[in-house]
Amino acid sequence: MPILSVFFGIIVRMWHDDHPPPHIHVEYQGFEALVVIRTGEVSEGRLPRKAAAIVKEWCLTHQQELLANWTHAERFEPMERIAGADQDD
């Protein structure tokens, strides 16, 4: 599963040809969660409160890039890396 971004120890991945709705897979210190791209909310699994807040803000900030990657993933095309929250201005 390709890594899209890594920041503050949070790893963000996306599967090729995954099930809807568009989402990302997030790992942080042994926690795993699916996060819906359009809302930034955890839909499955669990993240610590602070990590979930960082991921939500990052997800909403980079929503268009994430949705573009989702389209690439559906077509089995290469996905683009996305700047992490630690590199956002």
C-alpha positions in Angstrom: 0.0 0.0 0.0 1.7 3.3 -1.1 2.6 5.8 1.5 1.2 9.3 0.7 2.7 11.2 3.6 4.5 10.9 6.9 4.4 13.6 9.6 4.7 13.7 13.4 5.1 9.8 13.3 1.7 9.5 11.5 1.8 7.3 8.4 -0.8 8.0 5.7 -1.5 5.3 3.0 -4.0 4.5 0.3 -4.8 1.2 -1.3 -5.2 0.8 -5.1 -8.8 -0.1 -6.0 -10.1 0.2 -2.4 -13.8 0.3 -1.4 -15.8 3.5 -1.2 -16.2 6.1 0.3 -12.8 7.7 -0.6 -10.6 7.3 2.5 -7.1 7.0 3.8 -5.4 4.4 6.1 -3.6 6.0 9.0 -1.2 4.5 11.4 0.2 6.1 14.6 2.0 4.4 17.5 0.2 1.1 17.1 -3.2 2.7 16.3 -4.8 2.2 13.0 -7.8 3.9 11.5 -9.7 4.6 8.2 -10.3 8.3 7.7 -12.9 9.6 5.3 -11.3 12.2 2.9 -14.4 14.4 2.6 -14.9 14.9 6.3 -11.5 14.0 7.9 -13.4 11.8 10.4 -12.3 8.4 11.6 -14.8 5.8 10.2 -13.1 2.7 11.4 -10.5 1.9 14.0 -9.1 4.5 16.5 -6.5 7.2 16.8 -5.5 9.2 19.9 -7.5 12.4 20.1 -4.5 14.7 19.3 -3.4 12.6 16.3 -7.0 12.4 15.0 -7.3 16.2 15.2 -4.0 16.7 13.3 -5.0 14.1 10.6 -8.5 15.7 10.2 -7.0 19.2 9.7 -4.3 17.8 7.3 -7.0 15.8 5.4 -9.2 18.8 4.9 -6.3 21.0 3.8 -5.1 18.4 1.3 -8.6 17.1 0.2 -8.2 17.8 -3.5 -4.8 16.1 -3.6 -6.2 13.1 -1.7 -9.2 12.9 -4.0 -6.9 13.1 -7.1 -4.9 10.2 -5.6 -8.1 8.3 -5.0 -8.9 8.6 -8.7 -5.4 7.4 -9.6 -5.8 4.5 -7.2 -9.1 3.4 -8.8 -7.2 3.3 -12.2 -4.2 1.5 -10.7 -2.1 4.6 -11.6 0.9 5.9 -9.5 -0.1 8.2 -6.7 1.6 11.4 -5.7 3.2 12.1 -2.3 1.6 14.9 -0.3 3.4 17.3 2.1 3.0 16.4 5.7 1.4 18.6 8.4 4.8 19.4 9.7 5.6 21.0 6.3 2.4 23.0 5.9 2.5 26.7 6.2 
